[in-house]
Amino acid sequence: MIELQHVTKTYRRRGAGRGGPELHALRGIDLTIQDEEMFGVVGESGSGKSSLLRMINHLEAPTAGRVLVDGVDLAALSPRARRARRRRIGMVFQQFNLLANKTVFDNAALPLRLQRRRERDRVMQMLDFVNMADHAHKHPSLLSGGEKQRVAIARALVTEPGILLCDEPTSALDDHHTEEVMEILGQIRRELRTTIVLVSHELDVIKASCDRAAVLERGRLTAVADVVAPPPREAFATYAERAQRYLA
């Protein structure tokens, strides 16, 4: 379970000295995300979505309030204990963040190598899970956007996280690759029993995948809504098939 207890985050405006104006990214957020839930966070640009996500894995500390993950306040831990906890929280980014000079396998294996762990079987298992095992020896320049994001998801999964944080994971993708990535995230939630927090400004993505969603506006939590899934959409094997069907 993830709990945000009256979390506030402020930043000093660039160039402002002590006592100068502050930017309020989050204002008194109270929020609970249940285990194995796919939880959406929506809002306009600048609403505080990404700041909220960074609170959960303590990439940034709240200015006030507490963030509890499985009952533990990461801010209260020693740096070493905090790093160990963070390994149980995976992260997927909008722009993939793959290393161009590394193969698909090496990109997916990077978190394990940073921990000085060599587990080839685990890396290949996760690449297979996201249907990228056949591309293990390719470099990112040879991949489509959707394939790059699948590699990024495999990289996030190799440390066996209980929580997966996704920051606009489909914003750089077309509709077809968006559906592929969201299907994989749904599979992760179902089969690996992972809690997923999905930040997106794409309401269709949230509606099609999440159980509940928080709505942020100017750093404030304005609502937490139960999401009613839309009727199933017709499936297509390729983007070309989708285009032909809708343009006919």
C-alpha positions as CSV (number, residue, x, y, z in Angstrom):
1,M,0.0,0.0,0.0
2,I,1.1,3.5,-0.8
3,E,0.0,6.4,1.5
4,L,0.5,10.1,1.0
5,Q,-0.3,11.9,4.2
6,H,-0.8,15.6,3.8
7,V,2.1,15.9,1.4
8,T,3.3,19.3,0.3
9,K,6.2,20.0,-2.1
10,T,7.6,23.5,-2.7
11,Y,10.5,24.6,-4.9
12,R,12.4,27.8,-4.7
13,R,12.0,29.7,-8.0
14,R,15.2,29.9,-10.1
15,G,17.2,32.9,-9.1
16,A,15.2,33.6,-6.0
17,G,17.2,33.9,-2.8
18,R,16.2,32.7,0.6
19,G,12.8,34.2,1.5
20,G,12.0,34.7,-2.2
21,P,8.9,33.3,-3.9
22,E,8.2,29.6,-3.9
23,L,6.5,27.3,-6.4
24,H,4.0,25.0,-4.8
25,A,4.1,21.7,-6.8
26,L,1.9,19.8,-4.3
27,R,-0.4,21.2,-1.7
28,G,-1.6,18.9,1.2
29,I,-2.1,15.7,-0.7
30,D,-3.9,12.9,1.1
31,L,-4.1,9.7,-1.0
32,T,-4.1,5.9,-0.6
33,I,-3.2,3.5,-3.4
34,Q,-4.1,-0.2,-2.7
35,D,-1.9,-3.2,-3.4
36,E,-2.1,-4.6,-7.0
37,E,-4.2,-1.6,-8.1
38,M,-3.6,0.2,-11.4
39,F,-4.0,3.8,-10.3
40,G,-4.0,6.7,-12.6
41,V,-2.9,10.3,-11.9
42,V,-4.2,12.9,-14.4
43,G,-4.0,16.7,-14.7
44,E,-2.8,19.4,-17.0
45,S,0.9,20.3,-17.5
46,G,2.2,21.8,-14.2
47,S,-0.5,20.2,-12.1
48,G,2.0,18.2,-10.0
49,K,1.6,14.8,-11.5
50,S,5.3,14.0,-11.9
51,S,6.2,15.6,-8.6
52,L,3.7,13.2,-6.9
53,L,5.3,10.2,-8.7
54,R,8.8,11.2,-7.5
55,M,7.5,11.4,-3.9
56,I,6.6,7.7,-4.0
57,N,10.2,6.4,-4.7
58,H,11.7,9.3,-2.8
59,L,13.6,10.7,-5.8
60,E,12.5,13.9,-4.0
61,A,11.5,14.3,-0.4
62,P,8.3,16.1,0.6
63,T,8.6,19.6,2.1
64,A,5.9,18.6,4.6
65,G,3.9,15.4,5.2
66,R,4.8,11.8,4.9
67,V,4.9,9.1,2.1
68,L,4.6,5.6,3.4
69,V,5.3,2.5,1.2
70,D,4.1,-0.7,2.8
71,G,3.9,1.2,6.1
72,V,7.5,2.5,5.9
73,D,8.5,6.2,5.6
74,L,11.4,6.2,3.2
75,A,12.5,9.6,4.5
76,A,13.1,8.1,7.9
77,L,15.5,5.4,6.6
78,S,19.2,5.5,6.4
79,P,20.6,6.1,2.8
80,R,21.6,2.5,2.5
81,A,18.2,1.2,3.7
82,R,16.4,3.7,1.4
83,R,18.4,2.4,-1.6
84,A,17.4,-1.1,-0.8
85,R,13.7,-0.2,-0.7
86,R,14.0,1.7,-3.9
87,R,15.0,-1.4,-5.7
88,R,11.5,-2.7,-5.1
89,I,10.1,0.3,-7.0
90,G,10.5,0.2,-10.8
91,M,10.2,3.3,-13.0
92,V,9.2,3.7,-16.7
93,F,9.8,7.0,-18.4
94,Q,8.2,8.8,-21.3
95,Q,11.4,9.0,-23.4
96,F,12.5,5.4,-22.7
97,N,16.0,6.5,-21.4
98,L,17.9,3.7,-23.2
99,L,21.6,3.8,-23.8
100,A,22.3,4.0,-27.5
101,N,25.6,2.2,-27.3
102,K,24.2,-0.8,-25.4
103,T,22.2,-3.7,-26.8
104,V,18.6,-4.5,-25.8
105,F,20.0,-7.1,-23.4
106,D,22.5,-4.8,-21.8
107,N,19.9,-2.0,-21.4
108,A,17.5,-4.4,-19.6
109,A,20.4,-5.8,-17.5
110,L,21.6,-2.4,-16.3
111,P,19.8,-2.3,-12.9
112,L,21.2,-5.7,-12.0
113,R,24.7,-4.7,-13.1
114,L,24.5,-1.6,-11.0
115,Q,23.8,-3.9,-8.1
116,R,26.7,-6.1,-9.2
117,R,24.3,-9.0,-9.9
118,R,24.6,-11.1,-13.0
119,E,21.4,-12.9,-13.7
120,R,21.2,-13.6,-17.4
121,D,18.2,-15.9,-17.0
122,R,16.2,-13.1,-15.2
123,V,17.0,-10.6,-18.0
124,M,15.9,-13.0,-20.8
125,Q,12.8,-13.9,-18.8
126,M,11.7,-10.3,-18.7
127,L,12.6,-9.6,-22.3
128,D,10.5,-12.6,-23.2
129,F,7.7,-11.3,-21.0
130,V,7.5,-8.1,-23.1
131,N,8.0,-10.0,-26.4
132,M,11.5,-8.6,-27.0
133,A,13.7,-11.7,-26.4
134,D,14.3,-12.0,-30.2
135,H,15.7,-8.5,-30.3
136,A,18.2,-9.0,-27.4
137,H,21.3,-8.3,-29.5
138,K,19.9,-5.2,-31.3
139,H,20.7,-1.6,-30.5
140,P,17.9,0.9,-29.7
141,S,18.4,2.7,-33.1
142,L,17.0,-0.4,-34.8
143,L,13.8,-0.4,-32.7
144,S,10.4,1.3,-33.0
145,G,9.1,3.6,-30.3
146,G,6.9,0.8,-28.9
147,E,9.8,-1.7,-28.9
148,K,12.0,0.8,-27.0
149,Q,9.3,1.3,-24.4
150,R,8.9,-2.5,-24.0
151,V,12.7,-2.7,-23.4
152,A,12.4,0.0,-20.8
153,I,9.6,-1.9,-19.1
154,A,11.7,-5.1,-19.1
155,R,14.5,-3.0,-17.5
156,A,12.2,-1.8,-14.8
157,L,11.0,-5.4,-14.1
158,V,14.4,-7.2,-13.7
159,T,14.7,-6.2,-10.0
160,E,11.3,-7.8,-9.3
161,P,9.6,-4.6,-8.1
162,G,6.3,-4.7,-6.2
163,I,5.5,-1.2,-7.4
164,L,5.9,0.1,-11.0
165,L,5.8,3.9,-11.5
166,C,5.0,5.0,-15.1
167,D,5.5,8.6,-16.1
168,E,3.7,9.3,-19.4
169,P,4.8,5.9,-20.8
170,T,2.7,6.2,-24.0
171,S,2.9,10.0,-24.8
172,A,5.7,9.4,-27.4
173,L,3.8,6.5,-29.1
174,D,1.1,6.2,-31.8
175,D,-2.2,4.5,-31.0
176,H,-1.1,1.0,-32.0
177,H,2.0,1.0,-29.9
178,T,0.1,2.6,-27.1
179,E,-2.3,-0.3,-27.0
180,E,0.7,-2.8,-27.0
181,V,2.3,-1.1,-24.1
182,M,-0.9,-0.8,-22.1
183,E,-1.6,-4.5,-22.7
184,I,1.8,-5.3,-21.3
185,L,1.2,-3.2,-18.2
186,G,-2.1,-4.9,-17.7
187,Q,-0.4,-8.3,-18.0
188,I,2.2,-7.2,-15.4
189,R,-0.5,-6.2,-13.0
190,R,-2.4,-9.5,-13.5
191,E,0.4,-12.0,-13.7
192,L,3.1,-10.4,-11.5
193,R,0.6,-8.8,-9.1
194,T,2.3,-5.5,-9.3
195,T,0.9,-2.2,-8.1
196,I,1.1,0.3,-11.0
197,V,0.9,4.1,-10.7
198,L,0.3,5.6,-14.1
199,V,0.7,9.3,-14.7
200,S,-0.8,10.5,-18.0
201,H,-2.6,13.4,-19.6
202,E,-4.2,11.0,-22.0
203,L,-7.7,10.4,-20.5
204,D,-8.4,7.5,-22.9
205,V,-5.4,5.6,-21.6
206,I,-6.5,6.1,-18.0
207,K,-10.1,5.1,-18.7
208,A,-9.1,1.9,-20.5
209,S,-6.7,0.6,-17.9
210,C,-7.0,2.0,-14.4
211,D,-9.3,1.1,-11.4
212,R,-9.2,4.6,-10.0
213,A,-7.6,7.9,-10.8
214,A,-6.6,11.0,-8.9
215,V,-7.2,14.4,-10.6
216,L,-4.7,17.1,-9.8
217,E,-5.1,20.8,-10.5
218,R,-2.4,23.3,-9.6
219,G,-0.9,21.0,-7.0
220,R,-4.1,20.2,-5.3
221,L,-6.0,16.9,-5.3
222,T,-9.5,17.8,-6.6
223,A,-11.0,14.2,-6.8
224,V,-10.3,10.5,-6.7
225,A,-12.6,8.8,-9.2
226,D,-13.6,5.2,-9.8
227,V,-12.9,4.5,-13.4
228,V,-15.6,2.9,-15.5
229,A,-13.9,0.9,-18.3
230,P,-15.1,1.5,-21.9
231,P,-16.5,-1.3,-24.0
232,P,-13.8,-3.5,-25.5
233,R,-12.3,-2.1,-28.7
234,E,-11.7,-4.2,-31.8
235,A,-8.2,-5.6,-31.8
236,F,-5.9,-5.2,-34.7
237,A,-2.6,-6.9,-35.4
238,T,-1.0,-3.9,-37.1
239,Y,-1.4,-0.1,-37.4
240,A,-2.2,-0.6,-41.1
241,E,-5.1,-2.8,-40.3
242,R,-6.4,-0.3,-37.8
243,A,-6.2,2.6,-40.3
244,Q,-7.9,0.6,-43.0
245,R,-10.7,-0.4,-40.7
246,Y,-11.4,3.2,-39.5
247,L,-10.9,4.9,-42.8
248,A,-13.1,2.5,-44.8
